[in-house]
Amino acid sequence: MSSPIHDPFTSPLPNAEIEIKTTTCYMCACRCGIRVHLRNGEVRYIDGNPDHPLNNGVICAKGSSGIMKQYSPARLTKPLRRKEGTERGAGDFEEVSWEETFSILTERLGKLRATDPKKFALFTGRDQMQALTGLFARQFGTPNYAAHGGFCSVNLAAGMIYTIGGSFWEFGGPDLERSKLFIMIGTAEDHHSNPMKIALSKFKREGGRFISINPVRTGYSAIADEWVPIRPGTDGALMLALIHEIIALGLYDREFLVRYTNSGQLVNLDDKHDEFGMFVRTEVAKEEGCYDPQNKLWWDRNTNKAVITHSEGADPYLLGEFALPDGTAVKPAFQLLQERVQDYTPEWAEQITGISAETIRRLAHEMGITARDQKIELPIAWTDSWGKEHDTVTGNPVSFHAMRGLAAHSNGFHSIRALSILMTLLGTIDRPGGFRHKPPFPRPIPPCARTPNDPRAVQPNSPLDGMALGWPSDPDDLFVNADGSPVRIDKAFSWEYPLSVHGLMHNVITNAWRGDPYKIDTLLLFMANMAWNSSMNTSAVRKMLVDKEESGEYKIPFIVVCDAFHSETTAFADLILPDTTYLERHDVMSMLDRPISEFDGPVDAVRIPVVPPTGECKPFQEVLIELGTRLKLPAFVNKEGQRKYRDYPDFIVNWETAPGSGIGFLSGWRGKGGEKSIRGEPNPNQWEMYAKNNCVHHYELPRSYQFMRNWNKGYLEWSQRSGITRYAEPILIHLYSEVLQKFRLAAQGKSITRQPPAHLAKRIETYFDPLPFYYEPLETQTSDKQKYPLSALTQRPMAMYHSWDSQNAWLRQIHAHNYLYVNARTAKGAGIADGDWIWVESQWGKVRCMARHSESLEPGTVWTWNAIGKAAGAWNLSPDANESQQGFLLNHVISEELPPQTDGKRFSNSDPITGQAAWYDVRVRIYKAEAGEPEQTSPQFEPMKKYPGMSDRPSWLNYLGGSKKKGGAK
Amino acid sequence: MTQLALVIDLNVCVGCHACVTSCKEWNTSGSAGPLFDERPYDANPTGTFFNRVQTFEMGKYPNSETLHFPKSCLHCEDPPCVPVCPTGASYKRKEDGIVLVDYDKCIGCKYCSWACPYGAREFDEKQKVMKKCTLCVDRIYDQSLAEIDRKPACVKACPTSARLFGDIHDPESEVSLAIREDGGYALMPEWGTHPANHYLPRRKTKLKIHKDELERADNPLKVDGQLPKPGKGDSSMDDVSAW
């Protein structure tokens, strides 16, 4: 055989100019460290940065496809204005200069700021820029700001933070390095992507046992040692039954509960008393600035009387009933928990969840026995908040992960409280092998940030007197008018959704259209596809966006959309701001935003541009700083009203939370010479230092500060000195939630705080229970369960991140359209064959799509991928692309509101405590499409037009990075 | 004699497709590229990929399993694609056993893709030649890369480290160890191709609970004066006797 002619080794462009730059990926919210390899200034390939603590060199399908995002024909490259005389939604745009764009915005927003700042609403789809977008909104003076959390997983954040002072993902997670038993429940197949994949693989190889509880078995669940199918929305019932069994058998960690939670604290049970259901408090010398005084009581087993908690030598009863010297009946919180779960037996839960009582018992036994018998002892000395020195850190190696499968239900908050309590009973909080916080968590319960509580906080030409988003601790923290009505357009922090800590982005458009609570003028949407996959009731929302008053003016007068791509939402803009891609800009992944810390210490990261901006694209951060400067918002201009910051990088280096505080967006390389971490003077070379260090700063805490941080004296004091938290008191776990009880007392007319309007009293009294309870989701309660017997869910796949990759030529070869997955037996029972066209219908609407049989699916559930189905012509895909012809959007069958109350008013289709969008509560039925119906999804929409500044889509690609020709038309 | 190969651990593969697109991006701009995409923004997009992942379901609910299965050229020790090639374009390297296509000799007759029982070879519609996994031969020997990077793109990318790379003829190599200790198997051995790539099967970790582990001397309920009691509905002598 002769030797080969084609050389398999040499690069096709041997004399090309090569450059390697590090930055941070943004193909999803995981934010891995990447290296971008450039050839002749073009991206040749992207790989994981081996020196980055988050991903250690790995990269996923999305990250590897960044090239096709960067060079996509869906890019918007020029600011655009809706052509005068054309209809919004028709997609008739003309180019406009940035100068003109800024003029338009400055004039309009300036007028609003000078008259009624509330009329400007800024809502962003992605949270990881919240520190800046939130700052801008606050400086502008509008309360109408939030990011996507309300329609994503706020229940997970709130349910856990109000219980343990931390939560999953960005705030904490399972310590799989030391865990022996890992339970993943209600988690999408790829959440939270690479760090979970890395950890899960090591965990399995090191002998760990992985159980996945999910209606669907895809993604991670494929490698679970056991899959436990569960009916959607019933996870709370499972959790409560597990708690029942753990308590009944004594499988809880008593020592942990006594010292580190409020389990032993005595609750006032005199139902005539105004403090009924609150902890009994005693007089203690209150320290200056104390957040959570140590003034509660235990009933001491040793002396058989009430003593202050944590008294030397005292050990509380966790069970029993007692009477105080003044006759007040009291019980320890744990006793109330035991009573609460008395009837939540595994047999009871079996009826609801579809999981056999035997399995539920066995799961409880596995968790309890593993936690108890496989204890870890790390030789790490630490001191707790009460001065006791410990020689070791103990771990009970049972860990969990949960996400939107639990959260996106109207009963999610309580389900997640129940999960948090289960994790606490097992003694796994901030311990090896269990759950570990990631700085800046743990935080006090609740965290100190507060919104204003008075409409007078909104004043013309003034910053908002408070944060736009916060953590209410009692009814007096609500952001309501004197009559109890909401101040915010999304009704967040009102009596309707009191603990709506991430806002309710899913109701903004509906509320603004209806003028309830009031009309706004300008809606600015950033990186949010509200006219498609990020809205419920999408068809109706699209109509609301173009609906007009009798006068002919649009009900939402002015809409500005900032996006890098030709999304469905851009068609509804009056003004489009072309954003850069992640490869073209500076970005900050700050501890003030959604952090990317590790268990062992704070981490933050940056993006630096690796290629120049395309066309006239401008990073949204630069737009905000320019706008803030022109509007003369105090944070962006000096005393003379002159521009304070040259640009976004300059802003990041020099902005501090208060002059001289030393706390800024980035915690690394602070101090004049970059010698300080966490806190220090601005360093003019900070960006360069990040760039030299893989764009990441990782501060490792001393070992003695890495565990038990809720009660770790050294850690809490370090956190206070560093300005991470304001208080250094121990953060006792709220097994029993007084915050919720305060709202209940208000609803019962017993409190000295504000009280709700009469028509909301019952709702608050019902749901604000200091202990979790199970109730059927609200939407389900109002559905005809016979007519609509199935639950419908969505999840995002491994290879697409919501609508972010709709423009990607490579990733769409993995997912170009979606099916509705149906359990094979369920499908056959409905006469539906694999691949048949069917209708999926709820009480709200119906969608035509294709069915796919599945065996890895609980029979009462149907599901599909979210955001794979797209509107015709969107993302510069051809109007006959699979995404719009065979792909479908389930959102059309989901309503953003519950059916009307007796007074005609409608609540959001959300959790009544947090306003979390209850995506997965919807009930549906399926049936075969009629013969003769078109083999096309329904509804269909008028194909979107291309805009000026967009390139033509090539009909073929032959990508060779750095070469001249890469694709073309036939 | 060296035989380089991949070992793919199905026990940890979660079907993320990192191997699919990291391969695509590396090779399209490399010596094995470019890799064509047809109708990239139109209906029914298709393109040349060296590695694909399929997901299968096995069994019937509730006893179903989901399996993610990546597949690329298995660099057979006795590759059927080589002898059938009329031009000698399809060849197996003596030094490391990698099977390659010489694009300059290939006439695109597709005979090799008929002979390959694994469907590993794709016809590139633009260049009109056969293309397939090269085990990143242009990376693994490239001294200008750091040693840690001298491995196939897919191996470097895989977030679960499901892809191992090495010499299956070296008994001490990571791949040989995995095959030996974790039951590594060949795909469709009945074809006699002796594929160099192997797969590691799925293994379940179980936990046995003994009933008496649920009873303990240090049961915390005792501390508060309560022990587990039988339920009122449970059976007792009262149900069957009458003294």
Contacts between the chains, C-beta under 8 A, distances in Angstrom:
chain1	res1	chain2	res2	distance
A	1	B	88	5.6
A	1	B	91	6.2
A	2	B	88	6.5
A	4	B	91	6.5
A	4	B	100	7.1
A	4	B	102	4.3
A	4	B	104	7.8
A	4	B	105	7.5
A	5	B	102	5.8
A	5	B	104	3.9
A	5	B	105	6.1
A	6	B	31	8.0
A	6	B	101	8.0
A	6	B	102	4.7
A	6	B	103	4.4
A	6	B	104	4.3
A	6	B	105	7.4
A	7	B	31	6.5
A	8	B	31	5.5
A	8	B	32	6.9
A	8	B	100	5.6
A	8	B	134	6.1
A	8	B	137	5.1
A	8	B	138	6.3
A	9	B	31	6.2
A	9	B	137	6.7
A	9	B	138	5.2
A	9	B	141	7.0
A	9	B	142	7.8
A	10	B	31	5.8
A	10	B	138	7.7
A	11	B	30	6.7
A	11	B	31	6.4
A	11	B	138	7.5
A	12	B	29	7.5
A	12	B	30	7.2
A	12	B	31	6.3
A	12	B	33	7.0
A	12	B	34	7.9
A	39	B	29	7.0
A	44	B	29	4.9
A	45	B	25	4.6
A	45	B	26	5.4
A	45	B	29	6.3
A	45	B	153	7.7
A	46	B	25	6.8
A	47	B	22	7.1
A	47	B	149	7.9
A	47	B	153	7.3
A	47	B	156	6.3
A	47	B	157	6.8
A	48	B	156	7.2
A	48	B	157	6.7
A	50	B	148	5.8
A	50	B	149	7.8
A	55	B	159	7.5
A	57	B	148	7.4
A	57	B	156	6.6
A	58	B	18	7.2
A	58	B	156	7.6
A	58	B	157	6.1
A	58	B	158	6.5
A	58	B	159	4.2
A	58	B	161	7.8
A	59	B	18	6.2
A	59	B	22	6.3
A	59	B	157	5.0
A	59	B	159	7.5
A	60	B	16	5.3
A	60	B	17	7.6
A	60	B	18	4.6
A	60	B	157	7.6
A	60	B	159	5.8
A	61	B	16	5.7
A	61	B	17	3.6
A	61	B	18	5.0
A	61	B	20	6.1
A	61	B	21	4.7
A	61	B	22	7.7
A	62	B	21	7.9
A	63	B	18	7.7
A	64	B	18	6.2
A	64	B	21	4.1
A	64	B	22	4.0
A	64	B	24	7.4
A	64	B	25	5.3
A	64	B	157	6.1
A	65	B	21	4.7
A	65	B	24	7.8
A	65	B	25	6.9
A	67	B	25	5.8
A	73	B	41	6.3
A	181	B	207	7.1
A	189	B	14	7.6
A	189	B	15	7.9
A	190	B	14	7.9
A	190	B	16	6.8
A	193	B	159	7.7
A	194	B	159	4.7
A	197	B	14	6.0
A	197	B	16	6.6
A	197	B	159	3.7
A	197	B	160	4.9
A	198	B	159	5.8
A	198	B	160	7.0
A	198	B	161	7.6
A	200	B	12	7.4
A	200	B	14	7.5
A	200	B	160	6.9
A	201	B	12	4.2
A	201	B	159	7.7
A	201	B	160	3.7
A	201	B	161	5.6
A	201	B	162	7.0
A	204	B	11	6.5
A	204	B	12	5.7
A	204	B	205	7.3
A	205	B	11	8.0
A	205	B	12	7.0
A	207	B	205	6.4
A	208	B	205	6.8
A	209	B	205	4.4
A	209	B	206	7.3
A	209	B	207	5.5
A	210	B	205	7.4
A	217	B	64	6.6
A	217	B	65	7.9
A	217	B	66	4.8
A	218	B	15	7.6
A	218	B	55	7.3
A	218	B	66	6.1
A	219	B	14	5.6
A	219	B	15	6.3
A	219	B	16	7.9
A	220	B	14	5.2
A	221	B	66	6.7
A	222	B	13	7.9
A	222	B	14	6.5
A	222	B	15	6.5
A	222	B	55	7.4
A	222	B	65	7.4
A	222	B	66	3.9
A	222	B	67	6.3
A	222	B	68	5.6
A	223	B	11	6.3
A	223	B	12	5.9
A	223	B	13	7.2
A	223	B	14	6.1
A	223	B	202	7.3
A	225	B	204	4.8
A	225	B	205	4.8
A	225	B	206	6.9
A	226	B	204	7.7
A	227	B	64	7.9
A	229	B	61	7.6
A	229	B	62	5.9
A	248	B	228	5.8
A	249	B	214	5.6
A	249	B	219	7.9
A	249	B	228	5.7
A	250	B	216	7.3
A	250	B	219	3.9
A	250	B	220	5.0
A	250	B	221	4.0
A	250	B	222	7.5
A	250	B	227	7.6
A	250	B	228	6.7
A	251	B	214	7.7
A	252	B	220	6.3
A	253	B	220	7.9
A	254	B	220	3.6
A	254	B	223	6.3
A	301	B	223	7.5
A	315	B	223	8.0
A	317	B	224	5.5
A	318	B	220	7.7
A	318	B	223	7.8
A	318	B	224	5.3
A	319	B	221	7.7
A	319	B	224	4.0
A	319	B	225	7.3
A	319	B	226	5.7
A	320	B	224	6.4
A	320	B	225	7.3
A	362	B	209	7.0
A	365	B	209	4.9
A	365	B	213	8.0
A	365	B	214	6.3
A	366	B	207	5.3
A	366	B	209	6.3
A	369	B	209	5.8
A	369	B	213	5.4
A	369	B	214	7.3
A	370	B	207	7.2
A	372	B	216	7.9
A	373	B	213	7.1
A	798	B	14	7.1
A	798	B	15	6.0
A	798	B	16	4.2
A	798	B	17	6.0
A	799	B	16	7.2
A	799	B	17	4.7
A	799	B	21	7.8
A	809	B	37	5.6
A	809	B	40	3.7
A	809	B	41	6.5
A	809	B	45	6.8
A	809	B	47	7.9
A	810	B	21	5.3
A	810	B	24	5.9
A	810	B	25	7.8
A	810	B	37	7.3
A	810	B	47	7.5
A	811	B	21	7.1
A	812	B	40	7.9
A	812	B	45	5.8
A	813	B	37	7.4
A	813	B	45	5.1
A	813	B	46	6.8
A	813	B	47	5.7
A	813	B	49	7.5
A	814	B	17	5.8
A	814	B	20	7.0
A	816	B	44	7.6
A	816	B	45	6.3
A	823	B	61	6.0
A	824	B	60	7.6
A	824	B	61	7.1
A	825	B	61	6.9
A	854	B	57	6.4
A	855	B	57	4.9
A	855	B	58	7.9
A	855	B	59	6.4
A	855	B	60	5.4
A	855	B	61	4.6
A	855	B	64	3.9
A	856	B	57	5.1
A	856	B	61	7.1
A	856	B	64	4.6
A	856	B	65	7.6
A	856	B	66	4.8
A	857	B	61	6.8
A	858	B	61	7.8
A	859	B	61	6.8
A	876	B	41	6.3
A	877	B	41	5.2
A	877	B	42	7.3
A	878	B	41	6.3
A	878	B	42	4.3
A	878	B	43	6.4
A	880	B	42	7.3
A	880	B	43	4.9
A	881	B	41	7.1
A	881	B	42	6.1
A	881	B	43	5.3
A	882	B	43	5.7
A	882	B	44	6.6
A	885	B	43	7.1
A	953	B	40	7.6
A	953	B	41	4.0
A	953	B	42	7.6
A	954	B	40	6.8
A	954	B	41	7.4
A	955	B	38	7.8
A	955	B	39	6.3
A	955	B	40	7.8
A	955	B	42	6.6
A	956	B	36	6.9
A	956	B	37	6.5
A	956	B	38	5.5
A	956	B	39	7.4
A	956	B	40	7.0
A	956	B	126	6.9
A	957	B	36	7.3
A	957	B	37	4.1
A	957	B	40	4.8
A	957	B	47	7.7
A	958	B	28	7.8
A	958	B	34	4.3
A	958	B	35	7.6
A	958	B	36	5.4
A	958	B	37	7.4
A	958	B	126	5.3
A	959	B	28	4.8
A	959	B	29	6.7
A	959	B	33	7.9
A	959	B	34	6.0
A	959	B	35	7.5
A	959	B	37	7.5
A	960	B	28	6.7
A	960	B	29	5.2
A	960	B	33	6.2
A	960	B	34	4.5
A	961	B	28	7.9
A	961	B	29	4.1
A	962	B	29	7.2
A	967	B	37	7.9
A	967	B	40	7.5
